Amino acid sequence: MKAARFSRFGGPEVLEIVDLPDPHPGPGQVRIAVRAAGVNASDWKKRQGLMDEELPQTMGYEAAGVVDELGAGVTDVAVGDRVFGFSTEGAAQAELAVLSHYAPIPPSLDFPAAAALPAAVETATRALDQLGVAGGSRLLVNGASGSVGSAAVQLAVARGARVIGTASPANHAYLRSLGAEPVAYGEGMAERLRALEPEGVDLALDVAGSGVLPELIELAGGPEQVLTVADFAGAQKYGVRFSRGDAGRALHALAGIGELTEAGRFSLPVARTFPLAEVAEAHRVGETGRVRGKLVLVVG
């Protein structure tokens, strides 16, 4: 099979498409013929050598496609079913991928839209669970217009929370369409938020890592009310919780997102698609940080 891989750390130019042996599923796993695979910030961190030192490495943790082989004990899907989910081996950007956690693709979604879901939905759900976001919560999402941020907004709204989201003015109409009250980020953000909520908020989630943890702590009433998925150094400095997947993932989110999607209460835009052979260009675009929505590789 064809797969994205790198054999040395560096910029997007180190990525290559290589021939690798076909994988096969173990117990409880399924193999899919990949139709689309998501691209994430963790991909270029991995490529830059910021995740681990192993070489060579394959790429990609989320994919959507058609089941073509079942592992032992799998009875909840059949060969030919459309599914999306996680490749724990980090090899989803390929013609074939083994998924350890998966769910049926919502009927209204195509493969690229389904491939955009797993990482953003899991990260957002995990963060909301750890913060204890529930009906009546007043939640501030810093970086609300990106993939994880917009997922967090919609999932929090579905829980009955009031959500305020920071974004550039160009994205304010988009946040309103998701059910959030927008606030411009940058200098004066805290004052603008207090104009909407004079008493501040109950909880704050940082998905942007933009150095605003002190302001979030002030607005939420203490570091214990704040969680970040993007600012590890800041979390250590200010005593804020940092959420990472290796401490336990919210994999239940995959099974639940279909109902919200079909009810018209959740969507995650695909900003742009690329052929698998153009994975390096997808990295270049993603690393600019100016993409609203998901970047997805189309396979086959």
C-alpha positions in Angstrom: 0.0 0.0 0.0 1.0 3.7 -0.4 1.5 5.6 2.8 2.9 8.9 4.0 6.1 8.6 5.9 9.3 10.5 6.9 12.8 9.1 7.6 14.3 12.3 9.0 13.0 15.2 11.0 12.5 18.6 9.4 10.1 20.6 7.3 7.3 19.4 5.0 9.9 18.5 2.4 10.9 15.4 4.4 7.5 13.8 3.8 7.4 11.1 1.1 4.9 8.6 -0.2 6.3 5.0 0.1 5.2 1.4 -0.4 4.6 -0.5 2.8 3.2 -3.9 3.6 -0.6 -4.1 4.0 -1.6 -4.0 7.6 -4.1 -6.4 9.2 -6.4 -5.9 12.1 -5.9 -7.5 15.5 -8.7 -8.6 17.8 -11.4 -5.9 18.1 -10.0 -3.9 15.2 -11.1 -3.3 11.7 -9.2 -2.4 8.5 -10.5 0.2 6.1 -9.8 1.1 2.6 -9.1 4.7 3.4 -11.0 7.3 1.5 -10.0 10.4 3.5 -7.6 11.1 6.4 -7.4 14.2 8.7 -4.4 16.4 9.1 -3.6 17.8 12.5 -1.1 20.1 14.3 0.3 16.9 16.0 1.3 15.7 12.6 3.8 18.5 12.0 5.0 18.4 15.6 5.7 14.7 15.1 7.5 15.5 11.8 9.6 18.1 13.5 10.8 15.6 16.1 8.8 17.2 19.0 6.9 14.0 19.9 9.4 11.2 19.9 12.7 10.2 18.3 11.8 7.1 16.4 12.5 6.9 12.7 11.1 6.3 10.2 7.5 7.2 11.1 4.2 7.0 9.4 1.6 9.7 9.6 -2.0 10.2 10.6 -4.4 9.3 13.5 -7.8 9.7 12.0 -9.4 8.4 8.9 -12.7 7.5 7.2 -13.3 4.7 4.7 -14.9 1.4 3.9 -14.3 -1.7 6.1 -12.5 -4.4 4.1 -11.2 -6.7 6.8 -12.4 -7.6 10.4 -10.3 -8.5 13.4 -11.3 -11.4 15.7 -14.4 -10.7 17.7 -15.7 -7.8 15.7 -19.5 -8.1 15.3 -20.7 -4.4 15.3 -19.7 -3.7 11.7 -19.4 -5.7 8.5 -17.2 -5.6 5.4 -18.5 -2.8 3.2 -19.6 -0.5 6.0 -18.6 3.1 6.0 -16.8 4.0 9.3 -14.5 6.7 10.7 -12.2 6.5 13.7 -8.7 6.4 15.1 -5.5 4.6 14.0 -3.6 4.1 17.3 -0.6 3.1 15.1 -0.4 6.6 13.7 -0.7 5.3 10.1 -4.0 6.6 8.8 -2.6 8.7 5.9 -2.4 5.7 3.7 -4.4 3.5 1.3 -5.2 1.1 4.1 -5.5 1.7 7.9 -6.3 -0.3 10.9 -8.8 1.4 13.3 -8.8 0.5 17.0 -11.8 2.8 17.8 -14.5 3.5 15.2 -18.1 4.4 14.6 -20.5 4.4 11.6 -20.2 7.5 9.4 -23.4 9.6 9.8 -25.5 9.2 6.6 -25.4 12.9 5.7 -21.5 13.0 5.6 -19.1 12.2 2.9 -15.7 10.7 3.6 -13.7 14.0 4.0 -16.3 15.4 6.4 -16.2 12.2 8.5 -12.4 12.1 8.5 -12.4 15.6 10.0 -14.3 14.5 13.1 -12.3 12.1 15.3 -9.5 14.2 16.8 -11.5 17.5 17.1 -14.5 15.7 18.6 -12.5 13.6 21.0 -10.3 16.5 22.2 -13.3 18.8 22.7 -15.3 16.2 24.5 -12.4 15.2 26.8 -11.8 18.9 27.7 -15.5 19.6 28.4 -15.8 16.4 30.5 -12.7 17.3 32.6 -14.0 20.9 33.1 -17.4 19.6 34.1 -19.3 21.6 31.5 -23.1 21.1 32.0 -26.4 22.8 31.5 -26.2 26.4 32.9 -22.4 26.6 32.8 -21.0 29.9 31.5 -18.0 28.7 29.4 -15.3 30.8 27.6 -13.6 29.1 24.7 -10.3 30.8 23.7 -9.7 30.0 20.0 -13.3 29.1 19.2 -13.2 29.2 15.4 -10.6 26.4 14.8 -11.5 22.7 14.5 -11.3 21.9 18.2 -12.7 25.2 19.3 -15.7 25.1 17.1 -16.3 21.4 18.2 -16.1 22.5 21.8 -18.6 25.4 21.2 -21.2 23.1 19.6 -20.8 20.3 22.1 -21.0 22.7 25.0 -24.1 24.4 23.5 -25.7 20.9 23.2 -25.1 20.4 26.9 -27.0 23.5 27.6 -24.1 25.8 28.4 -23.8 29.5 27.6 -20.7 29.8 25.4 -18.6 32.9 24.7 -15.9 32.3 22.1 -12.8 34.4 21.3 -12.0 34.8 17.6 -11.0 37.5 15.1 -13.9 39.8 14.0 -13.9 38.0 10.6 -15.1 34.8 12.4 -17.7 36.3 14.7 -20.7 35.6 12.4 -19.5 32.0 12.2 -19.4 31.7 16.0 -22.9 33.1 16.2 -24.0 30.4 13.8 -22.7 27.8 16.2 -24.5 29.3 19.1 -21.7 31.2 20.8 -21.4 34.9 21.7 -18.2 36.1 20.0 -15.5 38.3 21.6 -12.5 39.6 19.8 -9.2 38.3 21.1 -6.2 40.5 21.8 -5.6 43.5 24.1 -8.8 44.4 26.0 -10.3 40.9 25.6 -11.2 40.7 29.3 -13.0 44.0 29.3 -15.0 43.1 26.2 -16.0 39.8 27.8 -17.1 41.5 31.0 -19.4 43.8 28.9 -21.2 40.5 28.0 -20.8 38.8 31.4 -20.1 41.4 34.2 -19.4 38.6 36.6 -17.0 36.7 34.3 -17.5 33.0 33.5 -17.7 29.8 35.4 -15.2 27.9 33.3 -12.6 28.6 30.6 -11.1 26.3 27.9 -8.0 27.3 26.0 -7.5 25.6 22.6 -5.3 28.3 21.0 -2.3 28.4 23.3 -2.1 32.2 22.7 -0.7 33.2 26.1 -3.9 34.4 27.7 -4.1 32.0 30.6 -3.7 34.8 33.2 -6.7 36.5 31.7 -8.7 33.3 31.6 -7.9 32.6 35.3 -9.1 36.1 36.2 -12.3 35.7 34.3 -13.1 32.2 35.5 -12.2 32.9 39.2 -9.1 30.7 39.6 -6.8 28.3 37.9 -8.8 25.3 38.9 -11.6 26.6 36.6 -9.4 26.7 33.5 -8.1 23.9 31.3 -5.8 24.1 28.2 -5.1 21.6 25.5 -2.5 23.8 23.8 -0.2 25.6 26.4 1.7 23.0 28.4 4.3 25.5 29.6 1.6 28.0 30.6 -0.3 25.3 32.5 2.7 24.5 34.6 3.5 28.2 35.2 0.0 29.2 36.3 -1.3 26.0 37.9 -3.9 25.3 35.1 -4.9 21.8 34.1 -3.4 20.5 30.9 -5.4 17.9 29.0 -3.6 15.3 27.0 -4.8 12.2 25.3 -2.3 9.8 27.0 -4.2 10.4 30.3 -7.3 8.8 28.9 -9.3 9.6 25.7 -13.0 10.4 25.4 -13.5 7.7 22.9 -17.3 7.5 23.6 -17.5 10.8 21.7 -17.3 8.9 18.3 -20.5 7.0 18.9 -22.4 10.0 20.0 -21.5 12.6 17.3 -23.7 11.0 14.6 -26.9 11.8 16.4 -26.0 15.4 16.8 -24.8 15.6 13.2 -28.0 14.2 11.8 -30.1 16.5 14.0 -28.3 19.5 12.5 -26.7 20.4 15.8 -23.1 19.7 14.9 -20.9 20.3 11.9 -17.2 20.7 11.3 -16.2 22.4 8.0 -13.6 21.0 5.8 -11.4 24.0 4.8 -9.5 22.2 2.0 -8.7 18.8 0.6 -5.5 17.5 -0.9 -4.6 14.2 -2.6 -2.4 11.9 -0.5 0.5 12.7 -2.7 0.3 16.4 -1.7 0.7 15.7 2.0 3.6 18.1 2.2 1.6 20.9 0.9 -1.2 20.1 3.4 1.4 20.5 6.1 2.6 23.9 4.7 -0.9 25.2 4.6 -1.7 23.9 8.1 1.4 25.4 9.7 0.4 28.9 8.7 -2.3 28.7 11.5 -4.7 30.7 9.3 -7.1 27.9 8.4 -10.7 27.8 9.6 -11.9 24.3 9.4 -10.1 21.0 8.8 -7.5 20.0 6.3 -8.1 16.5 4.8 -6.2 14.2 2.6 -8.3 12.4 0.0 -7.2 8.8 -0.8 -8.2 6.8 -3.9 
